[in-house]
Amino acid sequence: MANGDGDGFGDGGGFDAAFAGLARQAYSTAFRILGDREDAEDVALETLARIEQRWDRVTGDRAAWVTTVAAHQALDLWRRNQRRRRPAASGAMAQESEASGSDGEGSAVERLDLVRELRGLPRRQRDAVVLRYFADLSQNDTATTMGVSPGTAKQHIHRGLARLQQLHGHGEGDEHGHV
């Protein structure tokens, strides 16, 4: 998805020409993290506002850049929301959601757990996992976005996933993330 490859994010028509594709990319990334349409729309708009200000200074894969900014914005919003909700709703809502067993509430709890676990990863591992699996970038595109070799990106992805499995209780790995 490099610039100029017909991805809709290249230099051809500037920010206005790329806006629709950028908006879809930002919204998709935010929604996968937050699971809420309104919050995802807010994050997408904030992402686009930030990107428009820096548009001329960005080189490389702009779609991946949009994904990274949207992912960081979504994680920040999730964290702010958690701080606001924590005093009033600490354990009661989570216990009620888990006990109800409904798919919507259960997936919301799982999503919150995943975001919490992602926040616990070292930044490079978190970025690699978010780019690869939330933004659905290839391993090579993830490496390009992160400014590292494909092997390094693969290592960050592997270690990040292994750590997530440990945090989520789905595997026994050593301190290096080997399962």
QUIMOPE-V730445 format. One record per run of one state. SS is the DSSP state (~ for helix, > for strand, _ for the rest). FROM is the first residue (numbers start at 1). LEN is the number of residues. Records with the same first field share a line. If there is no record, write none. Layout:
# QUIMOPE-V730445
SS->FROM-LEN ; FROM-LEN
This chain:
# QUIMOPE-V730445
_->1-13 ; 35-2 ; 58-4 ; 101-2 ; 120-3 ; 135-4 ; 147-3 ; 169-11
~->14-21 ; 37-21 ; 62-39 ; 103-17 ; 123-12 ; 139-8 ; 150-19
